[in-house]
């Protein structure tokens, strides 16, 4: 199962072009395999049909041969029962030295005349006695055949006909049987009958009658290991037959050639026959058709694969163009890739995808622009709201102080506080920009410190160590005062100790660090995180710290803002401001920082 999933996953990860080509290849391969299997089946079926057709024709051949042999056997019945032959052979047997023996021999010879010409395939008819041979037709080669063996076999078969073949008959085909005396049923052996048959001509004519051409067909008849037909001995036929498990039909190599072979038997005489035919001559057109079919199948399969690959590439290049557009859009590139094509008029799936993607990108761009405008508006609104949260808070504290001082001191102090308070109101209301010069922020802070010094007198020590060269840098409006206010709240309202507040500026590689440090208090660990996650309740200046940090992030980004730490008995808060920020540049200035 794991292997199957791995293969499926591998298939999923390959490109679509290769997937389609692989699928087409597998389909063509399956079709080719099925086609070749069917071709093999058809060829086998053709071989079988060829065998059945030839077997039927060969049955006709064998029937004709056996019919002729049966005729000869029936003819031998008439000969052995012929009264003239019986009478003369009996006389010759009983009167071997009589002067009339020659007459009896001549009459027996003349009696054979009628039988000799009753069939075209009979070459000779011979009557063999102990010392007498009566023969009509071709010369009977008595000296070339084993008469003793044949005579003895005929006597052993007691009158039944048998066919003598092979060397004992000098490669002739002889129908042989014993002639016995029928008169008074004495059944004495009178002679042995030999009918020499032209089997070569019988088989040749039978093949011609069946439509075979002897020049194109090798037809071999054998009795056990002896070849009967044809006369020319096939020297390796014994070896071939003995070395093969010959079936009804099969294809084999014989005499160096591929042969279509059919085997069978002539049961009436216990002969076997073998039909050899040149396979290439019969099946040459089938073989050529096979080769042509395989060649053209492979050729057209390759052409189909090439055409499929070209078509798939032609189709998928438009899809690749769409993928390239998607990648560029994902990377924020709005320009169209090179070599675009026109798909507006295409009505297929690829045209629909392109149009849908273009509509989507247009909609995303519209939404992005709208969202950007909304973020700008929200940012401005948030800053204004944060500023409004600061002013009332400071106003209430200042009024409380004025009320307290009015009760405790004279009019001079009240005048100073009122003047400083007026300056604060004037600065906060008149300046509407997000960023102001550092010197403006310090002037605003100085008014606030004047009020607090009247309140806390010698208990408050305020130090600013910022070189004048940085006074023209831009910082968020009202970002330092809340930090000083936070320091005063935690360092002096609940303690009688003197509070030292220090403000200084440090420069790093990419940012300016504006630090506000005070004695008399310390920051909790992870203070800002607790305020943002509301795990620490923000009251008073705690709200101011969270608001300043939110303003800094809105203006400069998430990596800038406030950070807190404690060092050398002082609580230190740091404002990080990027050096490269260039928004809200004053019209009369060309640089933001020194």
KOLDO-168188 format. One line per 4 residues: for each residue x, y, z of C-alpha. Coordinates in nm, 2 decimals. Example, Ala and Ser with C-alpha at 12.3 -4.5 7.8 and 13.67 -1.06 7.14 Angstrom:
// KOLDO-168188
1.23:-0.45:0.78  1.37:-0.11:0.71
//
This chain:
// KOLDO-168188
0.00:0.00:0.00  0.29:0.24:0.08  0.45:0.16:-0.25  0.13:0.22:-0.43
0.08:0.55:-0.26  0.44:0.65:-0.34  0.39:0.57:-0.71  0.06:0.76:-0.71
0.23:1.06:-0.54  0.52:1.05:-0.80  0.26:1.04:-1.08  0.08:1.34:-0.93
0.41:1.55:-0.91  0.52:1.51:-1.27  0.42:1.79:-1.52  0.08:1.77:-1.69
0.25:1.74:-2.03  0.43:1.42:-1.92  0.12:1.29:-1.76  -0.09:1.32:-2.07
0.19:1.17:-2.29  0.23:0.88:-2.04  -0.14:0.81:-2.04  -0.15:0.82:-2.42
0.16:0.59:-2.44  0.00:0.34:-2.20  -0.32:0.35:-2.40  -0.14:0.29:-2.72
0.07:0.02:-2.56  -0.24:-0.16:-2.43  -0.40:-0.13:-2.78  -0.09:-0.27:-2.94
-0.06:-0.56:-2.70  -0.43:-0.64:-2.75  -0.39:-0.61:-3.13  -0.08:-0.84:-3.13
-0.26:-1.10:-2.91  -0.56:-1.09:-3.15  -0.32:-1.12:-3.45  -0.15:-1.42:-3.28
-0.49:-1.58:-3.21  -0.60:-1.52:-3.57  -0.28:-1.67:-3.71  -0.33:-1.97:-3.49
-0.69:-2.00:-3.60  -0.57:-1.97:-3.96  -0.32:-2.25:-3.90  -0.60:-2.46:-3.76
-0.83:-2.38:-4.05  -0.55:-2.46:-4.29  -0.50:-2.80:-4.12  -0.87:-2.88:-4.12
-0.89:-2.80:-4.49  -0.58:-3.00:-4.58  -0.68:-3.28:-4.35  -1.01:-3.31:-4.54
-0.82:-3.31:-4.87  -0.57:-3.57:-4.74  -0.86:-3.79:-4.62  -0.98:-3.79:-4.98
-0.63:-3.88:-5.10  -0.61:-4.16:-4.85  -0.96:-4.28:-4.94  -0.86:-4.30:-5.31
-0.55:-4.49:-5.22  -0.73:-4.73:-4.99  -1.00:-4.77:-5.25  -0.75:-4.88:-5.51
-0.59:-5.11:-5.27  -0.92:-5.26:-5.18  -0.99:-5.32:-5.55  -0.67:-5.51:-5.58
-0.75:-5.72:-5.28  -1.10:-5.80:-5.42  -0.93:-5.88:-5.75  -0.71:-6.13:-5.57
-1.02:-6.30:-5.44  -1.14:-6.36:-5.79  -0.80:-6.49:-5.90  -0.76:-6.75:-5.62
-1.12:-6.86:-5.68  -1.09:-6.89:-6.06  -1.17:-7.25:-6.16  -0.93:-7.25:-6.45
-0.65:-7.13:-6.23  -0.75:-7.38:-5.95  -0.76:-7.67:-6.20  -0.43:-7.60:-6.37
-0.24:-7.53:-6.05  -0.38:-7.85:-5.90  -0.27:-8.05:-6.21  0.08:-7.89:-6.20
0.11:-7.97:-5.83  0.01:-8.34:-5.88  0.19:-8.39:-6.22  0.51:-8.21:-6.20
0.69:-8.42:-6.46  0.40:-8.49:-6.69  0.42:-8.38:-7.05  0.09:-8.20:-7.01
0.23:-7.98:-6.74  0.33:-7.72:-7.00  -0.02:-7.71:-7.13  -0.16:-7.65:-6.77
0.10:-7.38:-6.72  0.00:-7.20:-7.04  -0.38:-7.22:-6.95  -0.31:-7.08:-6.60
-0.12:-6.80:-6.76  -0.40:-6.72:-7.01  -0.65:-6.72:-6.72  -0.46:-6.42:-6.57
-0.51:-6.21:-6.88  -0.86:-6.09:-6.79  -0.74:-5.98:-6.44  -0.42:-5.82:-6.56
-0.60:-5.55:-6.76  -0.89:-5.49:-6.52  -0.69:-5.21:-6.35  -0.45:-4.95:-6.48
-0.23:-4.97:-6.17  -0.15:-5.34:-6.19  0.20:-5.39:-6.32  0.21:-5.77:-6.31
0.03:-6.08:-6.17  0.25:-6.37:-6.06  0.18:-6.73:-5.94  0.48:-6.88:-5.76
0.50:-7.25:-5.69  0.79:-7.44:-5.55  0.98:-7.46:-5.88  0.74:-7.29:-6.12
0.67:-6.92:-6.17  0.38:-6.81:-6.39  0.39:-6.43:-6.45  0.19:-6.19:-6.67
0.29:-5.83:-6.72  0.62:-5.67:-6.63  0.90:-5.91:-6.55  0.87:-6.05:-6.21
1.21:-6.00:-6.04  1.22:-6.33:-5.86  1.59:-6.32:-5.80  1.57:-5.97:-5.64
1.31:-6.04:-5.38  1.31:-6.26:-5.08  1.06:-6.52:-5.21  1.11:-6.76:-4.93
1.02:-6.51:-4.66  0.72:-6.38:-4.85  0.60:-6.73:-4.93  0.63:-6.83:-4.57
0.44:-6.52:-4.45  0.16:-6.59:-4.71  0.13:-6.95:-4.58  0.13:-6.83:-4.22
-0.16:-6.59:-4.30  -0.36:-6.89:-4.44  -0.51:-6.71:-4.74  -0.55:-6.36:-4.60
-0.40:-6.09:-4.83  -0.12:-5.87:-4.71  0.09:-5.60:-4.86  0.46:-5.66:-4.90
0.68:-5.36:-4.89  1.03:-5.26:-4.83  1.35:-5.44:-4.91  1.20:-5.79:-4.91
0.99:-5.68:-5.21  1.27:-5.48:-5.39  1.09:-5.16:-5.30  0.78:-5.27:-5.49
0.43:-5.28:-5.35  0.30:-5.63:-5.37  -0.04:-5.76:-5.27  0.04:-6.12:-5.16
-0.17:-6.41:-5.05  -0.17:-6.79:-5.05  -0.38:-6.99:-5.31  -0.53:-7.30:-5.17
-0.71:-7.59:-5.33  -1.08:-7.53:-5.31  -1.20:-7.86:-5.48  -1.33:-8.10:-5.22
-1.21:-7.84:-4.97  -0.87:-8.00:-4.95  -0.72:-7.66:-4.89  -0.37:-7.77:-5.00
-0.13:-7.49:-5.08  -0.12:-7.46:-5.46  0.08:-7.14:-5.50  0.14:-6.79:-5.37
-0.02:-6.50:-5.56  0.18:-6.18:-5.61  0.01:-5.87:-5.76  0.26:-5.59:-5.83
0.09:-5.26:-5.79  0.22:-4.92:-5.92  0.16:-4.74:-5.58  0.37:-4.45:-5.69
0.11:-4.37:-5.96  -0.18:-4.44:-5.73  -0.06:-4.18:-5.47  0.03:-3.93:-5.74
-0.31:-3.95:-5.91  -0.48:-3.93:-5.57  -0.29:-3.61:-5.49  -0.37:-3.46:-5.83
-0.74:-3.55:-5.79  -0.74:-3.37:-5.45  -0.59:-3.06:-5.61  -0.23:-3.10:-5.49
0.07:-3.05:-5.72  0.33:-3.32:-5.64  0.60:-3.06:-5.72  0.48:-2.84:-5.43
0.39:-3.12:-5.18  0.61:-3.37:-5.00  0.39:-3.67:-4.92  0.57:-3.96:-4.76
0.41:-4.30:-4.67  0.59:-4.53:-4.43  0.54:-4.87:-4.28  0.71:-4.87:-3.95
1.06:-4.76:-4.04  1.04:-4.84:-4.41  0.95:-4.57:-4.67  0.69:-4.68:-4.91
0.63:-4.36:-5.11  0.80:-4.19:-5.29  1.06:-4.41:-5.45  1.34:-4.17:-5.38
1.44:-4.24:-5.03  1.44:-3.95:-4.79  1.74:-4.03:-4.59  1.67:-3.82:-4.28
1.30:-3.90:-4.25  1.36:-4.17:-3.99  1.56:-3.94:-3.78  1.31:-3.66:-3.81
1.01:-3.88:-3.73  1.18:-4.04:-3.43  1.30:-3.71:-3.29  0.97:-3.53:-3.29
0.65:-3.57:-3.10  0.45:-3.52:-3.41  0.09:-3.40:-3.35  -0.20:-3.39:-3.59
-0.04:-3.07:-3.73  0.23:-2.84:-3.64  0.50:-2.62:-3.79  0.86:-2.74:-3.79
1.19:-2.71:-3.97  1.26:-3.00:-4.21  1.55:-3.02:-4.46  1.65:-2.67:-4.36
1.31:-2.52:-4.44  1.01:-2.43:-4.24  0.73:-2.68:-4.31  0.36:-2.71:-4.24
0.33:-3.08:-4.13  0.02:-3.30:-4.11  0.04:-3.66:-3.99  -0.21:-3.95:-4.01
-0.25:-4.32:-4.06  -0.39:-4.56:-4.32  -0.54:-4.81:-4.07  -0.64:-5.07:-4.33
-0.28:-5.14:-4.40  -0.11:-5.00:-4.09  0.08:-4.73:-4.29  0.16:-4.38:-4.17
0.17:-4.08:-4.39  0.34:-3.74:-4.35  0.23:-3.43:-4.54  0.51:-3.17:-4.57
0.44:-2.84:-4.74  0.65:-2.54:-4.77  0.53:-2.31:-4.49  0.67:-1.99:-4.65
0.50:-2.07:-4.98  0.16:-2.12:-4.81  0.19:-1.85:-4.54  0.41:-1.60:-4.72
0.13:-1.35:-4.75  0.03:-1.41:-4.39  0.38:-1.36:-4.27  0.42:-1.05:-4.48
0.09:-0.92:-4.35  0.21:-0.98:-3.99  0.53:-0.79:-4.05  0.35:-0.51:-4.23
0.09:-0.49:-3.95  0.35:-0.48:-3.68  0.56:-0.23:-3.86  0.27:0.01:-3.94
0.13:-0.04:-3.59  0.45:0.07:-3.43  0.50:0.35:-3.69  0.16:0.49:-3.64
0.19:0.46:-3.26  0.51:0.66:-3.28  0.34:0.92:-3.50  0.05:0.93:-3.26
0.28:0.99:-2.97  0.47:1.26:-3.15  0.14:1.43:-3.26  0.00:1.39:-2.91
0.32:1.55:-2.76  0.31:1.84:-3.01  -0.07:1.89:-2.95  -0.02:1.88:-2.57
0.26:2.13:-2.59  0.05:2.35:-2.81  -0.24:2.34:-2.57  -0.04:2.36:-2.24
0.18:2.65:-2.35  -0.13:2.87:-2.30  -0.17:2.71:-1.96  0.20:2.77:-1.89
0.14:3.13:-1.98  -0.14:3.15:-1.73  0.09:2.99:-1.46  0.35:3.25:-1.54
0.09:3.52:-1.50  -0.02:3.38:-1.16  0.34:3.36:-1.04  0.41:3.72:-1.14
0.09:3.83:-0.98  0.18:3.64:-0.66  0.52:3.82:-0.66  0.35:4.16:-0.70
0.45:4.21:-1.06  0.16:4.36:-1.26  0.32:4.36:-1.60  0.22:4.10:-1.86
0.48:3.84:-1.95  0.65:3.86:-2.29  0.49:3.71:-2.60  0.13:3.73:-2.50
-0.14:3.58:-2.72  -0.50:3.68:-2.77  -0.74:3.46:-2.58  -1.04:3.70:-2.56
-1.21:3.51:-2.84  -1.13:3.16:-2.72  -1.44:2.98:-2.59  -1.26:2.67:-2.44
-1.16:2.61:-2.08  -0.82:2.78:-2.12  -0.98:3.10:-2.26  -1.23:3.09:-1.97
-0.94:3.05:-1.72  -0.75:3.35:-1.86  -1.06:3.57:-1.86  -1.15:3.46:-1.51
-0.80:3.52:-1.38  -0.79:3.87:-1.54  -1.12:3.95:-1.38  -1.00:3.82:-1.05
-0.67:4.03:-1.07  -0.87:4.34:-1.15  -1.11:4.28:-0.86  -0.81:4.21:-0.63
-0.64:4.53:-0.74  -0.96:4.73:-0.68  -1.01:4.57:-0.34  -0.64:4.63:-0.26
-0.66:5.00:-0.35  -0.98:5.04:-0.16  -0.83:4.86:0.14  -0.52:5.08:0.12
-0.73:5.39:0.12  -0.93:5.26:0.41  -0.61:5.18:0.60  -0.48:5.53:0.54
-0.81:5.68:0.66  -0.81:5.45:0.96  -0.45:5.53:1.04  -0.52:5.90:1.03
-0.84:5.86:1.24  -0.65:5.64:1.49  -0.38:5.90:1.53  -0.63:6.18:1.58
-0.82:5.97:1.83  -0.50:5.89:2.02  -0.41:6.26:2.03  -0.76:6.34:2.16
-0.71:6.07:2.44  -0.39:6.25:2.55  -0.52:6.61:2.56  -0.81:6.57:2.80
-0.60:6.36:3.04  -0.33:6.62:3.06  -0.59:6.90:3.09  -0.75:6.74:3.39
-0.42:6.70:3.57  -0.32:7.05:3.49  -0.64:7.20:3.61  -0.61:7.00:3.93
-0.26:7.14:3.99  -0.38:7.50:3.92  -0.66:7.46:4.16  -0.42:7.32:4.43
-0.16:7.60:4.36  -0.43:7.87:4.38  -0.51:7.77:4.72  -0.15:7.74:4.84
0.05:8.01:4.65  0.03:8.36:4.51  -0.07:8.49:4.16  0.29:8.47:4.00
0.29:8.09:4.00  -0.06:8.08:3.88  0.04:8.31:3.59  0.33:8.09:3.50
0.11:7.78:3.50  -0.16:7.95:3.30  0.09:8.07:3.04  0.25:7.73:3.01
-0.09:7.57:2.99  -0.20:7.81:2.71  0.11:7.73:2.52  0.03:7.36:2.54
-0.32:7.41:2.42  -0.20:7.63:2.14  0.06:7.38:2.02  -0.18:7.08:2.04
-0.46:7.24:1.85  -0.27:7.45:1.60  -0.03:7.18:1.46  -0.23:6.91:1.27
0.06:6.72:1.11  0.15:6.37:1.22  0.52:6.45:1.23  0.69:6.76:1.37
1.04:6.87:1.43  1.21:6.75:1.74  1.27:7.11:1.86  0.89:7.17:1.84
0.83:6.86:2.05  1.10:6.98:2.30  0.93:7.32:2.32  0.60:7.16:2.39
0.76:6.94:2.66  0.93:7.25:2.82  0.59:7.41:2.88  0.48:7.08:3.05
0.80:7.07:3.26  0.75:7.43:3.37  0.41:7.34:3.51  0.54:7.02:3.68
0.84:7.21:3.83  0.60:7.46:4.00  0.42:7.16:4.14  0.71:6.95:4.25
0.98:7.22:4.30  1.32:7.08:4.40  1.20:6.72:4.39  1.21:6.73:4.01
1.54:6.74:3.82  1.50:6.75:3.44  1.79:6.70:3.20  1.79:6.71:2.81
2.11:6.61:2.64  2.02:6.62:2.27  2.27:6.80:2.04  2.12:7.09:1.83
2.21:6.91:1.51  1.92:6.67:1.57  1.66:6.94:1.64  1.54:6.93:1.28
1.47:6.56:1.27  1.10:6.46:1.25  0.93:6.27:1.52  0.56:6.18:1.59
0.38:6.46:1.76  0.33:6.43:2.14  0.54:6.12:2.17  0.78:6.24:2.45
0.54:6.42:2.69  0.34:6.10:2.78  0.66:5.92:2.86  0.77:6.20:3.10
0.42:6.21:3.24  0.45:5.83:3.31  0.78:5.88:3.48  0.64:6.15:3.71
0.33:5.95:3.80  0.52:5.64:3.91  0.83:5.82:4.06  0.68:6.12:4.25
0.31:6.09:4.32  0.36:5.81:4.57  0.71:5.91:4.70  0.89:6.21:4.86
1.22:6.13:4.69  1.38:6.35:4.43  1.31:6.23:4.08  1.57:6.27:3.80
1.44:6.26:3.44  1.69:6.24:3.16  1.62:6.27:2.78  1.89:6.19:2.54
1.93:6.07:2.17  2.15:5.79:2.05  2.23:5.70:1.69  2.25:5.35:1.55
2.31:5.22:1.19  1.95:5.23:1.07  1.76:5.41:1.35  1.77:5.68:1.61
1.70:5.58:1.97  1.52:5.85:2.18  1.56:5.75:2.55  1.36:5.88:2.85
1.50:5.76:3.18  1.39:5.83:3.54  1.47:5.74:3.89  1.23:5.63:4.15
1.05:5.36:3.96  1.11:5.05:3.74  0.93:4.87:3.46  0.77:4.53:3.50
0.91:4.26:3.28  0.74:4.24:2.94  0.53:4.55:3.03  0.43:4.63:2.68
0.32:4.27:2.59  0.11:4.26:2.91  -0.06:4.59:2.82  -0.13:4.47:2.46
-0.26:4.13:2.58  -0.46:4.30:2.86  -0.31:4.08:3.12  -0.21:4.40:3.30
-0.48:4.66:3.35  -0.39:4.99:3.18  -0.47:5.29:3.39  -0.37:5.65:3.35
-0.03:5.67:3.17  -0.05:5.30:3.09  -0.30:5.39:2.82  -0.06:5.66:2.69
0.22:5.41:2.66  0.01:5.16:2.46  -0.12:5.45:2.24  0.23:5.58:2.16
0.35:5.23:2.07  0.04:5.19:1.84  0.11:5.53:1.68  0.47:5.44:1.62
0.38:5.11:1.45  0.12:5.27:1.24  0.36:5.53:1.11  0.69:5.34:1.08
0.60:4.97:1.08  0.58:4.68:1.32  0.96:4.66:1.38  0.96:5.01:1.54
0.80:5.15:1.85  0.86:5.14:2.23  1.08:4.92:2.44  1.14:4.92:2.81
1.42:4.81:3.04  1.58:4.89:3.38  1.94:5.00:3.42  2.15:5.15:3.69
1.85:5.22:3.92  1.66:5.39:3.64  1.36:5.29:3.43  1.43:5.35:3.07
1.18:5.37:2.78  1.32:5.39:2.42  1.15:5.52:2.11  1.31:5.37:1.79
1.27:5.59:1.48  1.40:5.48:1.14  1.65:5.70:0.96  1.50:5.65:0.62
1.14:5.75:0.69  1.03:6.03:0.44  0.66:6.09:0.49  0.51:6.43:0.57
0.83:6.63:0.48  0.78:7.00:0.55  0.76:7.21:0.24  1.04:7.44:0.35
1.28:7.15:0.43  1.47:6.92:0.19  1.60:6.67:0.45  1.45:6.49:0.74
1.75:6.41:0.94  2.10:6.56:0.99
//
